[in-house]
Amino acid sequence: MDIKQLNSFLTIAKLQSFTKAAQNLDYAQSSITSQIKLLENELGVKLFERLGHSITLTADGRNLLPYAEQILKFSKEAKNAIGSSVLPCGALSIGAVESLCVTRLPKLLKEYRSRYPNVEITIKFGNSTDFRGLLKDNIIDIAFFLEQKEIDGEFVTEIQFPEPMVILSLPEHPLAQKESVYPEDLTDESMILTEKGCSYRILFENMLTQYAIKPRSIIETGNVQAIKQLTMSGLGITFLPLVAVEEEFLQHRLAKLNWKGPSFEMLTQVIYHRNKWISAPLKAFIELIHEIGF
């Protein structure tokens, strides 16, 4: 059995699609189909059942699944063990919410790249819900979460610390002139928020619901830079991690509202799956986070 064939088999099984697996692995679909046919011929069984557009594992496919996972795991361990005496090389895949990626990650990644130039780094943007699935499926190695509380026991929290959240507007906005801003003051305000599913948007909207606050309108975008630009254009107020807006605040382009409502307690957490093999690139990355901070 070929390692590439087994990797293709596992990817198809996880994504339940030959097309998506080919895209994920950067193969032509004909290549991935050919790999599975060769594997099926070698084993003398059918691994997938195709019913219309649906792809499912056969009983033999389900039996092969844990063995394929172990074979690939041991293959990675062997490569890392043999290469342990030299600088880490290979791949490192990181998941991060964009508000952290544009602020905290650049310094860390710059130092990592200077020390370990042979490591290929991939960054995936998303939210904490996305990253849980990607970590479970071993598509990313480590993730930077922004959550209200610790992740459950399926994951290892390497680092965590409080992440202050702020409500912002133009300095000229009427709410920015108030000595104290309460939830009811947000009634009928236009708001510019991150996309649905974002952990801190959920926190903010739960507060609005609790106080029966109805915004006049909501503009949503997953791009933090766009949120800041729209807010600075006077199109509404927004809710972001302080670290994402420190420059604009210091330059008086955005103003923090003097919020007197419920506190917004969020934690930045660096997470990986408890069953994750700690490769040399991942080990070096974790050590660097502890060394220079995040």
ROMARVO-446416 format. One record per residue (C-alpha): residue number from 1; residue in one letter; x, y, z. Coordinates in steps of 0.05 Angstrom, whole numbers, always signed. Example, Ala and Ser with C-alpha at 12.3 -4.5 7.8 and 13.67 -1.06 7.14 Angstrom:
! ROMARVO-446416
+------+------+--------+--------+--------+
: resi : resn :      x :      y :      z :
+------+------+--------+--------+--------+
:    1 :    A :   +246 :    -90 :   +156 :
:    2 :    S :   +273 :    -21 :   +143 :
+------+------+--------+--------+--------+
END
This chain:
! ROMARVO-446416
+------+------+--------+--------+--------+
: resi : resn :      x :      y :      z :
+------+------+--------+--------+--------+
:    1 :    M :     +0 :     +0 :     +0 :
:    2 :    D :    +26 :    +68 :    -20 :
:    3 :    I :    +27 :   +126 :    +29 :
:    4 :    K :     -4 :   +173 :    -22 :
:    5 :    Q :    -60 :   +124 :    -36 :
:    6 :    L :    -75 :   +118 :    +38 :
:    7 :    N :    -74 :   +194 :    +47 :
:    8 :    S :   -122 :   +201 :    -11 :
:    9 :    F :   -167 :   +147 :    +18 :
:   10 :    L :   -170 :   +183 :    +86 :
:   11 :    T :   -183 :   +250 :    +55 :
:   12 :    I :   -240 :   +224 :    +13 :
:   13 :    A :   -269 :   +188 :    +74 :
:   14 :    K :   -267 :   +253 :   +115 :
:   15 :    L :   -294 :   +299 :    +60 :
:   16 :    Q :   -341 :   +247 :    +30 :
:   17 :    S :   -323 :   +272 :    -39 :
:   18 :    F :   -272 :   +254 :    -92 :
:   19 :    T :   -276 :   +325 :   -120 :
:   20 :    K :   -264 :   +360 :    -53 :
:   21 :    A :   -208 :   +311 :    -35 :
:   22 :    A :   -173 :   +326 :   -102 :
:   23 :    Q :   -179 :   +401 :    -89 :
:   24 :    N :   -154 :   +393 :    -17 :
:   25 :    L :    -94 :   +351 :    -38 :
:   26 :    D :    -81 :   +392 :   -101 :
:   27 :    Y :    -89 :   +332 :   -147 :
:   28 :    A :   -126 :   +324 :   -212 :
:   29 :    Q :   -190 :   +285 :   -199 :
:   30 :    S :   -168 :   +231 :   -248 :
:   31 :    S :   -105 :   +221 :   -206 :
:   32 :    I :   -142 :   +212 :   -141 :
:   33 :    T :   -192 :   +164 :   -174 :
:   34 :    S :   -134 :   +124 :   -203 :
:   35 :    Q :   -100 :   +120 :   -134 :
:   36 :    I :   -163 :    +91 :   -103 :
:   37 :    K :   -173 :    +41 :   -159 :
:   38 :    L :   -101 :    +17 :   -150 :
:   39 :    L :   -112 :    +10 :    -75 :
:   40 :    E :   -177 :    -27 :    -85 :
:   41 :    N :   -144 :    -74 :   -135 :
:   42 :    E :    -87 :    -88 :    -87 :
:   43 :    L :   -134 :   -104 :    -30 :
:   44 :    G :   -185 :   -139 :    -74 :
:   45 :    V :   -244 :   -100 :    -44 :
:   46 :    K :   -287 :    -39 :    -58 :
:   47 :    L :   -273 :    +17 :     -9 :
:   48 :    F :   -327 :    +67 :    -28 :
:   49 :    E :   -399 :    +61 :    -48 :
:   50 :    R :   -425 :   +113 :    -97 :
:   51 :    L :   -500 :   +125 :    -94 :
:   52 :    G :   -516 :   +184 :   -140 :
:   53 :    H :   -474 :   +242 :   -115 :
:   54 :    S :   -465 :   +210 :    -47 :
:   55 :    I :   -399 :   +176 :    -27 :
:   56 :    T :   -397 :   +128 :    +33 :
:   57 :    L :   -348 :    +77 :    +59 :
:   58 :    T :   -362 :     +4 :    +49 :
:   59 :    A :   -354 :    -44 :   +107 :
:   60 :    D :   -283 :    -59 :    +82 :
:   61 :    G :   -269 :    +15 :    +76 :
:   62 :    R :   -290 :    +26 :   +149 :
:   63 :    N :   -245 :    -32 :   +170 :
:   64 :    L :   -186 :     -1 :   +133 :
:   65 :    L :   -196 :    +69 :   +163 :
:   66 :    P :   -161 :    +60 :   +231 :
:   67 :    Y :   -103 :    +22 :   +199 :
:   68 :    A :    -93 :    +77 :   +147 :
:   69 :    E :    -93 :   +130 :   +202 :
:   70 :    Q :    -41 :    +92 :   +242 :
:   71 :    I :     +3 :    +79 :   +181 :
:   72 :    L :     +4 :   +153 :   +163 :
:   73 :    K :    +16 :   +172 :   +235 :
:   74 :    F :    +76 :   +125 :   +241 :
:   75 :    S :   +102 :   +149 :   +174 :
:   76 :    K :   +103 :   +221 :   +200 :
:   77 :    E :   +135 :   +200 :   +265 :
:   78 :    A :   +190 :   +163 :   +228 :
:   79 :    K :   +206 :   +223 :   +184 :
:   80 :    N :   +209 :   +269 :   +244 :
:   81 :    A :   +251 :   +220 :   +285 :
:   82 :    I :   +302 :   +213 :   +229 :
:   83 :    G :   +304 :   +288 :   +218 :
:   84 :    S :   +307 :   +306 :   +292 :
:   85 :    S :   +381 :   +324 :   +290 :
:   86 :    V :   +371 :   +379 :   +238 :
:   87 :    L :   +329 :   +442 :   +234 :
:   88 :    P :   +254 :   +427 :   +230 :
:   89 :    C :   +227 :   +421 :   +160 :
:   90 :    G :   +161 :   +401 :   +130 :
:   91 :    A :    +94 :   +434 :   +138 :
:   92 :    L :    +57 :   +472 :   +193 :
:   93 :    S :    -16 :   +490 :   +186 :
:   94 :    I :    -45 :   +543 :   +232 :
:   95 :    G :   -117 :   +565 :   +243 :
:   96 :    A :   -130 :   +635 :   +268 :
:   97 :    V :   -187 :   +685 :   +274 :
:   98 :    E :   -170 :   +744 :   +230 :
:   99 :    S :   -171 :   +795 :   +286 :
:  100 :    L :   -112 :   +758 :   +318 :
:  101 :    C :    -77 :   +741 :   +254 :
:  102 :    V :    -69 :   +814 :   +233 :
:  103 :    T :    -45 :   +836 :   +301 :
:  104 :    R :    -11 :   +784 :   +343 :
:  105 :    L :    +13 :   +732 :   +293 :
:  106 :    P :    +59 :   +772 :   +246 :
:  107 :    K :   +116 :   +781 :   +297 :
:  108 :    L :   +112 :   +708 :   +317 :
:  109 :    L :   +112 :   +683 :   +244 :
:  110 :    K :   +168 :   +729 :   +224 :
:  111 :    E :   +213 :   +702 :   +279 :
:  112 :    Y :   +192 :   +630 :   +264 :
:  113 :    R :   +208 :   +638 :   +190 :
:  114 :    S :   +276 :   +668 :   +204 :
:  115 :    R :   +294 :   +609 :   +249 :
:  116 :    Y :   +262 :   +553 :   +208 :
:  117 :    P :   +262 :   +573 :   +135 :
:  118 :    N :   +250 :   +502 :   +111 :
:  119 :    V :   +181 :   +497 :   +143 :
:  120 :    E :   +123 :   +511 :    +97 :
:  121 :    I :    +70 :   +551 :   +135 :
:  122 :    T :     -4 :   +551 :   +118 :
:  123 :    I :    -54 :   +597 :   +152 :
:  124 :    K :   -129 :   +585 :   +151 :
:  125 :    F :   -178 :   +638 :   +172 :
:  126 :    G :   -243 :   +620 :   +206 :
:  127 :    N :   -278 :   +618 :   +273 :
:  128 :    S :   -272 :   +572 :   +333 :
:  129 :    T :   -327 :   +526 :   +307 :
:  130 :    D :   -289 :   +517 :   +242 :
:  131 :    F :   -224 :   +502 :   +278 :
:  132 :    R :   -253 :   +448 :   +323 :
:  133 :    G :   -271 :   +408 :   +261 :
:  134 :    L :   -205 :   +422 :   +225 :
:  135 :    L :   -165 :   +400 :   +287 :
:  136 :    K :   -206 :   +336 :   +294 :
:  137 :    D :   -196 :   +320 :   +220 :
:  138 :    N :   -121 :   +335 :   +226 :
:  139 :    I :   -126 :   +388 :   +171 :
:  140 :    I :    -93 :   +440 :   +215 :
:  141 :    D :    -40 :   +428 :   +268 :
:  142 :    I :    -55 :   +484 :   +317 :
:  143 :    A :   -107 :   +540 :   +325 :
:  144 :    F :   -113 :   +607 :   +358 :
:  145 :    F :   -182 :   +610 :   +389 :
:  146 :    L :   -220 :   +670 :   +415 :
:  147 :    E :   -271 :   +642 :   +464 :
:  148 :    Q :   -308 :   +657 :   +528 :
:  149 :    K :   -281 :   +596 :   +564 :
:  150 :    E :   -232 :   +539 :   +559 :
:  151 :    I :   -240 :   +488 :   +504 :
:  152 :    D :   -264 :   +418 :   +526 :
:  153 :    G :   -221 :   +359 :   +543 :
:  154 :    E :   -214 :   +336 :   +471 :
:  155 :    F :   -163 :   +391 :   +461 :
:  156 :    V :    -99 :   +415 :   +495 :
:  157 :    T :    -96 :   +488 :   +514 :
:  158 :    E :    -23 :   +508 :   +509 :
:  159 :    I :    -32 :   +581 :   +526 :
:  160 :    Q :    -91 :   +625 :   +546 :
:  161 :    F :    -99 :   +697 :   +569 :
:  162 :    P :   -155 :   +749 :   +573 :
:  163 :    E :   -171 :   +788 :   +510 :
:  164 :    P :   -204 :   +856 :   +524 :
:  165 :    M :   -264 :   +872 :   +479 :
:  166 :    V :   -288 :   +943 :   +462 :
:  167 :    I :   -347 :   +977 :   +429 :
:  168 :    L :   -323 :  +1031 :   +381 :
:  169 :    S :   -347 :  +1088 :   +339 :
:  170 :    L :   -322 :  +1151 :   +306 :
:  171 :    P :   -297 :  +1201 :   +357 :
:  172 :    E :   -352 :  +1249 :   +333 :
:  173 :    H :   -407 :  +1198 :   +345 :
:  174 :    P :   -458 :  +1220 :   +398 :
:  175 :    L :   -445 :  +1157 :   +439 :
:  176 :    A :   -371 :  +1174 :   +442 :
:  177 :    Q :   -389 :  +1239 :   +477 :
:  178 :    K :   -428 :  +1205 :   +533 :
:  179 :    E :   -394 :  +1195 :   +601 :
:  180 :    S :   -429 :  +1127 :   +608 :
:  181 :    V :   -459 :  +1081 :   +555 :
:  182 :    Y :   -510 :  +1029 :   +575 :
:  183 :    P :   -543 :   +974 :   +533 :
:  184 :    E :   -606 :  +1015 :   +521 :
:  185 :    D :   -563 :  +1069 :   +489 :
:  186 :    L :   -550 :  +1021 :   +431 :
:  187 :    T :   -624 :  +1019 :   +411 :
:  188 :    D :   -634 :  +1037 :   +338 :
:  189 :    E :   -559 :  +1044 :   +325 :
:  190 :    S :   -528 :  +1019 :   +260 :
:  191 :    M :   -477 :   +964 :   +273 :
:  192 :    I :   -418 :   +935 :   +235 :
:  193 :    L :   -403 :   +864 :   +258 :
:  194 :    T :   -363 :   +803 :   +240 :
:  195 :    E :   -398 :   +745 :   +205 :
:  196 :    K :   -448 :   +700 :   +241 :
:  197 :    G :   -413 :   +644 :   +278 :
:  198 :    C :   -357 :   +689 :   +303 :
:  199 :    S :   -351 :   +677 :   +378 :
:  200 :    Y :   -350 :   +750 :   +399 :
:  201 :    R :   -407 :   +769 :   +352 :
:  202 :    I :   -448 :   +715 :   +387 :
:  203 :    L :   -429 :   +744 :   +455 :
:  204 :    F :   -449 :   +815 :   +433 :
:  205 :    E :   -515 :   +793 :   +401 :
:  206 :    N :   -533 :   +753 :   +463 :
:  207 :    M :   -526 :   +817 :   +503 :
:  208 :    L :   -570 :   +854 :   +454 :
:  209 :    T :   -623 :   +800 :   +459 :
:  210 :    Q :   -619 :   +800 :   +536 :
:  211 :    Y :   -636 :   +874 :   +537 :
:  212 :    A :   -685 :   +871 :   +478 :
:  213 :    I :   -642 :   +918 :   +437 :
:  214 :    K :   -658 :   +922 :   +363 :
:  215 :    P :   -605 :   +953 :   +318 :
:  216 :    R :   -627 :   +998 :   +261 :
:  217 :    S :   -585 :   +957 :   +213 :
:  218 :    I :   -527 :   +908 :   +213 :
:  219 :    I :   -470 :   +906 :   +162 :
:  220 :    E :   -431 :   +842 :   +168 :
:  221 :    T :   -363 :   +823 :   +140 :
:  222 :    G :   -309 :   +774 :   +160 :
:  223 :    N :   -254 :   +824 :   +144 :
:  224 :    V :   -230 :   +863 :   +205 :
:  225 :    Q :   -197 :   +917 :   +163 :
:  226 :    A :   -263 :   +928 :   +126 :
:  227 :    I :   -300 :   +933 :   +193 :
:  228 :    K :   -252 :   +986 :   +217 :
:  229 :    Q :   -257 :  +1026 :   +152 :
:  230 :    L :   -333 :  +1023 :   +152 :
:  231 :    T :   -335 :  +1046 :   +225 :
:  232 :    M :   -286 :  +1103 :   +210 :
:  233 :    S :   -332 :  +1123 :   +152 :
:  234 :    G :   -387 :  +1136 :   +203 :
:  235 :    L :   -432 :  +1078 :   +180 :
:  236 :    G :   -443 :  +1051 :   +250 :
:  237 :    I :   -412 :  +1025 :   +314 :
:  238 :    T :   -373 :   +960 :   +321 :
:  239 :    F :   -348 :   +909 :   +371 :
:  240 :    L :   -277 :   +882 :   +365 :
:  241 :    P :   -218 :   +858 :   +407 :
:  242 :    L :   -179 :   +918 :   +432 :
:  243 :    V :   -114 :   +890 :   +403 :
:  244 :    A :   -144 :   +896 :   +333 :
:  245 :    V :   -158 :   +971 :   +339 :
:  246 :    E :   -102 :   +998 :   +384 :
:  247 :    E :    -69 :  +1037 :   +327 :
:  248 :    E :   -134 :  +1070 :   +305 :
:  249 :    F :   -151 :  +1087 :   +377 :
:  250 :    L :    -83 :  +1119 :   +391 :
:  251 :    Q :    -89 :  +1159 :   +327 :
:  252 :    H :   -159 :  +1183 :   +348 :
:  253 :    R :   -191 :  +1152 :   +286 :
:  254 :    L :   -236 :  +1109 :   +329 :
:  255 :    A :   -262 :  +1120 :   +400 :
:  256 :    K :   -277 :  +1068 :   +454 :
:  257 :    L :   -346 :  +1078 :   +483 :
:  258 :    N :   -347 :  +1084 :   +559 :
:  259 :    W :   -386 :  +1020 :   +566 :
:  260 :    K :   -422 :  +1009 :   +632 :
:  261 :    G :   -462 :   +947 :   +612 :
:  262 :    P :   -445 :   +874 :   +623 :
:  263 :    S :   -371 :   +856 :   +616 :
:  264 :    F :   -348 :   +818 :   +554 :
:  265 :    E :   -300 :   +765 :   +578 :
:  266 :    M :   -261 :   +731 :   +523 :
:  267 :    L :   -198 :   +689 :   +524 :
:  268 :    T :   -146 :   +680 :   +470 :
:  269 :    Q :   -125 :   +607 :   +471 :
:  270 :    V :    -73 :   +567 :   +432 :
:  271 :    I :   -102 :   +498 :   +421 :
:  272 :    Y :    -85 :   +431 :   +390 :
:  273 :    H :   -119 :   +363 :   +390 :
:  274 :    R :    -99 :   +318 :   +448 :
:  275 :    N :    -83 :   +260 :   +400 :
:  276 :    K :    -41 :   +304 :   +354 :
:  277 :    W :    +29 :   +280 :   +338 :
:  278 :    I :    +75 :   +337 :   +358 :
:  279 :    S :   +119 :   +342 :   +296 :
:  280 :    A :   +186 :   +379 :   +297 :
:  281 :    P :   +155 :   +441 :   +263 :
:  282 :    L :    +97 :   +442 :   +312 :
:  283 :    K :   +142 :   +431 :   +372 :
:  284 :    A :   +187 :   +489 :   +351 :
:  285 :    F :   +126 :   +534 :   +340 :
:  286 :    I :    +98 :   +519 :   +410 :
:  287 :    E :   +167 :   +531 :   +442 :
:  288 :    L :   +173 :   +598 :   +405 :
:  289 :    I :   +104 :   +621 :   +430 :
:  290 :    H :   +127 :   +608 :   +502 :
:  291 :    E :   +194 :   +642 :   +489 :
:  292 :    I :   +173 :   +708 :   +457 :
:  293 :    G :    +99 :   +710 :   +476 :
:  294 :    F :    +39 :   +723 :   +434 :
+------+------+--------+--------+--------+
END
